[in-house]
Amino acid sequence: MKNYLYGKMTWPEIKQAAKEERVAIVPIGTIEDHAMHLPVDTDNMIVEEVCHMAAQQIPDQVVVLPVVSYGINKHHFDFPGAIDIPSFAFIEFLLGITNSLVKHNFKRIILINGHGSNKDHVSIAAKRTVWENEGVICVATTPMMLMGNEEIEKIRQSPPGGISHAGELETSMYLYKYPEYVNMSLARKEYGLQESEFFGWDKCNGKVVFTDIWSKISEFGGVGDPTLASAESGKAFFECATDNLVAFVKEFKQWQIKERVNHQ
């Protein structure tokens, strides 16, 4: 099996991987409270495992970089554990990664983000990577976006709002991979803000975007219903995200990189 781990490659191997036109995948997470029953590295673990599980299926088509472990977290500071990176510094940091990959001749880059509050910043970094580098395409996504609402609905056991931060989805995925680090005796059902036509914790795309200070909406640091989580559901969630990431990589490799036209 070809090595897909960027951090375990030598520089000649990285040069060859770029020459083979492999897709560079950058997992991005954070360190923050995940209620009382999950570790603070939950977002890092999930996004990294999704990337690795996908890469194991297509190791000759991708390289996976080490996870970006810290992100946007000031709204979580009322709970111990959160590490926050200032917004502009975070975007510039991501651009440092993508611009370096471009310098090493990677043409197709996927930024896959596992932390909700990083989403807009990761999207900006992906856009700027394209706008500021000729002959490069870069996209941003998340494990939940890759799963899609319809597939999530087939797996979930909880009602709307139940699979959110430290809820059914993340707890199930942690139970599947590392059950020894999950303390289900401390799992508590919390629903925070009410679901509505305009706002939903579970939805990939709502009609409004809103992120409040976490202690205003959560007593224990979570939102959702982790009590309905299971390793079986976690396996299904992982496989759904992984299979769709593999499918996208194969399509992404076929996307045409067009030349810009100056109509000034």
C-alpha positions as CSV (number, residue, x, y, z in Angstrom):
1,M,0.0,0.0,0.0
2,K,1.3,3.4,-0.9
3,N,2.1,5.8,2.0
4,Y,-0.6,8.6,2.1
5,L,0.6,10.2,5.4
6,Y,2.2,13.5,4.5
7,G,4.0,13.7,7.8
8,K,5.6,10.3,7.4
9,M,6.9,11.0,3.9
10,T,10.4,12.1,2.9
11,W,10.8,15.1,0.6
12,P,11.4,13.0,-2.5
13,E,8.2,11.1,-1.7
14,I,6.3,14.3,-1.4
15,K,7.7,15.5,-4.7
16,Q,6.6,12.3,-6.3
17,A,3.1,12.5,-4.7
18,A,2.7,16.0,-6.3
19,K,3.9,14.7,-9.6
20,E,1.3,11.9,-9.4
21,E,-1.3,14.7,-9.0
22,R,-2.5,13.3,-5.7
23,V,-5.2,15.4,-3.9
24,A,-3.9,17.0,-0.7
25,I,-6.3,16.6,2.2
26,V,-6.0,18.9,5.3
27,P,-8.1,17.8,8.3
28,I,-8.9,20.7,10.6
29,G,-10.4,20.5,14.1
30,T,-10.1,22.1,17.5
31,I,-9.7,21.6,21.2
32,E,-12.9,22.4,23.2
33,D,-15.3,21.1,25.8
34,H,-17.6,18.4,24.6
35,A,-20.0,18.1,27.5
36,M,-18.8,15.9,30.4
37,H,-18.7,12.6,28.7
38,L,-16.4,13.2,25.7
39,P,-12.7,14.3,25.5
40,V,-11.8,17.8,24.3
41,D,-10.2,16.4,21.2
42,T,-13.5,15.1,19.8
43,D,-13.5,17.3,16.7
44,N,-9.9,16.4,15.9
45,M,-10.4,12.7,16.3
46,I,-13.5,12.5,14.1
47,V,-12.2,14.6,11.2
48,E,-8.8,12.9,11.3
49,E,-10.3,9.4,11.3
50,V,-12.6,10.3,8.4
51,C,-9.6,11.4,6.3
52,H,-7.6,8.4,7.2
53,M,-10.4,5.9,6.6
54,A,-11.0,7.4,3.2
55,A,-7.3,7.5,2.3
56,Q,-6.9,3.8,3.2
57,Q,-9.3,3.1,0.3
58,I,-7.4,5.3,-2.2
59,P,-3.9,5.6,-0.9
60,D,-2.4,6.2,-4.3
61,Q,-4.7,9.2,-5.0
62,V,-4.3,11.3,-1.9
63,V,-1.9,12.6,0.8
64,V,-3.3,13.5,4.3
65,L,-1.6,16.2,6.3
66,P,-1.4,16.2,10.1
67,V,-4.5,17.6,11.6
68,V,-4.7,21.3,12.4
69,S,-5.6,20.9,16.1
70,Y,-6.7,24.4,17.1
71,G,-9.4,26.7,15.9
72,I,-12.1,29.3,16.7
73,N,-13.3,28.9,20.3
74,K,-13.7,32.1,22.2
75,H,-17.4,31.4,22.7
76,H,-16.5,28.3,24.7
77,F,-14.3,30.0,27.3
78,D,-16.8,29.6,30.1
79,F,-15.9,25.9,30.1
80,P,-12.3,24.9,30.9
81,G,-10.3,23.3,28.1
82,A,-11.0,25.4,25.0
83,I,-8.0,26.7,23.0
84,D,-8.9,29.8,20.8
85,I,-7.0,31.1,17.8
86,P,-7.8,34.6,16.7
87,S,-9.8,34.7,13.5
88,F,-7.4,36.5,11.2
89,A,-4.5,34.4,12.5
90,F,-6.4,31.2,11.9
91,I,-7.2,32.1,8.3
92,E,-3.6,33.2,7.6
93,F,-2.4,29.9,9.2
94,L,-4.5,27.9,6.9
95,L,-3.3,29.9,4.0
96,G,0.2,29.2,5.0
97,I,-0.6,25.5,4.7
98,T,-2.3,25.7,1.3
99,N,0.2,28.1,-0.2
100,S,3.0,25.8,0.9
101,L,1.2,22.9,-0.8
102,V,0.9,25.0,-3.9
103,K,4.6,25.8,-3.7
104,H,5.3,22.0,-3.7
105,N,3.2,21.6,-6.8
106,F,-0.1,20.2,-5.4
107,K,-2.9,21.5,-7.6
108,R,-6.0,20.0,-5.8
109,I,-6.6,20.6,-2.1
110,I,-9.4,19.7,0.2
111,L,-9.8,21.4,3.5
112,I,-12.1,19.2,5.7
113,N,-13.2,20.9,8.9
114,G,-14.5,19.1,12.0
115,H,-15.5,22.1,14.1
116,G,-18.6,24.2,13.4
117,S,-17.2,27.6,14.3
118,N,-14.3,27.1,12.0
119,K,-16.6,26.7,9.0
120,D,-16.7,30.3,7.6
121,H,-12.9,30.8,8.2
122,V,-12.0,27.5,6.4
123,S,-14.3,28.5,3.5
124,I,-12.5,31.9,3.3
125,A,-9.1,30.1,3.3
126,A,-10.2,27.8,0.5
127,K,-11.5,30.7,-1.6
128,R,-8.4,32.8,-1.2
129,T,-6.2,29.8,-2.1
130,V,-7.9,29.7,-5.4
131,W,-8.1,33.4,-6.0
132,E,-4.4,34.0,-5.1
133,N,-2.9,31.0,-6.9
134,E,-3.2,30.4,-10.6
135,G,-3.9,26.8,-11.7
136,V,-5.0,25.6,-8.3
137,I,-8.5,24.4,-7.0
138,C,-9.3,24.2,-3.3
139,V,-12.6,23.2,-1.7
140,A,-13.9,23.3,1.9
141,T,-16.2,20.7,3.5
142,T,-17.1,19.0,6.7
143,P,-17.9,15.4,7.8
144,M,-21.6,16.3,8.2
145,M,-21.7,18.0,4.8
146,L,-20.2,14.9,3.3
147,M,-22.8,12.7,5.0
148,G,-25.7,14.9,3.9
149,N,-29.0,15.4,5.8
150,E,-30.8,12.5,4.1
151,E,-28.2,10.0,5.1
152,I,-27.9,11.3,8.6
153,E,-31.7,11.0,9.0
154,K,-31.5,7.3,8.0
155,I,-29.0,6.6,10.8
156,R,-30.0,8.9,13.7
157,Q,-32.2,7.9,16.6
158,S,-32.7,11.3,18.2
159,P,-35.2,14.0,17.3
160,P,-34.1,17.4,15.7
161,G,-31.3,19.0,17.7
162,G,-30.2,15.7,19.1
163,I,-27.1,15.0,17.0
164,S,-25.3,18.3,17.6
165,H,-22.3,19.3,19.6
166,A,-21.4,16.3,21.9
167,G,-24.8,14.8,20.9
168,E,-25.8,11.5,19.3
169,L,-23.5,11.8,16.2
170,E,-20.2,12.8,17.8
171,T,-20.8,10.5,20.8
172,S,-21.6,7.6,18.5
173,M,-18.5,8.2,16.4
174,Y,-16.2,8.3,19.5
175,L,-17.9,5.2,20.9
176,Y,-17.1,3.4,17.6
177,K,-13.4,4.4,17.5
178,Y,-12.3,4.9,21.1
179,P,-15.0,3.7,23.6
180,E,-12.5,3.6,26.4
181,Y,-12.4,7.5,26.4
182,V,-16.2,7.9,26.6
183,N,-18.0,8.1,30.0
184,M,-21.6,7.5,29.2
185,S,-22.6,7.7,32.8
186,L,-22.0,11.4,32.5
187,A,-23.9,11.9,29.2
188,R,-26.8,14.4,29.6
189,K,-29.5,15.4,27.1
190,E,-29.4,19.1,26.4
191,Y,-31.3,20.9,23.6
192,G,-30.2,24.5,24.0
193,L,-31.8,26.8,21.5
194,Q,-35.1,25.7,20.1
195,E,-35.1,24.3,16.6
196,S,-37.1,26.4,14.1
197,E,-37.8,26.9,10.4
198,F,-34.8,29.3,10.3
199,F,-32.3,27.8,12.7
200,G,-31.3,24.2,13.3
201,W,-28.4,22.6,15.1
202,D,-28.4,19.5,12.9
203,K,-28.8,21.1,9.5
204,C,-25.9,21.6,7.1
205,N,-27.5,24.8,5.9
206,G,-30.0,26.9,7.8
207,K,-31.7,30.1,6.9
208,V,-29.8,32.0,9.6
209,V,-26.4,31.6,11.2
210,F,-26.1,32.1,15.0
211,T,-23.5,31.2,17.5
212,D,-24.1,32.3,21.1
213,I,-21.8,32.1,24.1
214,W,-21.9,28.5,25.0
215,S,-22.7,28.8,28.7
216,K,-25.9,30.6,27.7
217,I,-27.3,27.6,26.0
218,S,-25.7,24.7,27.7
219,E,-25.3,23.7,31.4
220,F,-22.9,20.8,30.8
221,G,-21.2,21.9,27.6
222,G,-23.1,19.9,25.0
223,V,-26.1,20.3,22.8
224,G,-28.1,17.2,21.7
225,D,-28.9,13.8,23.0
226,P,-25.9,11.6,23.6
227,T,-27.9,9.1,25.6
228,L,-29.1,7.6,22.2
229,A,-25.6,7.2,20.9
230,S,-24.2,3.8,19.9
231,A,-21.0,2.4,18.4
232,E,-23.2,0.8,15.6
233,S,-24.5,4.3,14.6
234,G,-21.0,5.7,14.9
235,K,-19.8,3.1,12.4
236,A,-22.6,4.0,10.0
237,F,-21.8,7.7,10.4
238,F,-18.1,7.1,9.7
239,E,-18.7,4.9,6.7
240,C,-21.2,7.4,5.2
241,A,-18.7,10.3,5.5
242,T,-15.8,8.2,4.3
243,D,-17.5,6.7,1.3
244,N,-18.6,10.2,0.2
245,L,-15.1,11.6,0.7
246,V,-13.7,8.8,-1.5
247,A,-16.3,9.5,-4.2
248,F,-15.6,13.2,-4.1
249,V,-11.8,12.7,-4.4
250,K,-12.3,10.6,-7.5
251,E,-14.5,13.3,-9.0
252,F,-12.3,16.1,-7.9
253,K,-9.4,14.6,-9.7
254,Q,-11.3,15.0,-12.9
255,W,-12.3,18.6,-12.4
256,Q,-10.9,20.8,-15.1
257,I,-8.5,23.5,-13.9
258,K,-9.4,26.3,-16.3
259,E,-7.4,29.4,-17.2
260,R,-8.7,32.8,-16.2
261,V,-9.7,35.3,-18.9
262,N,-9.1,39.0,-18.4
263,H,-12.0,41.0,-19.9
264,Q,-10.8,44.4,-18.6
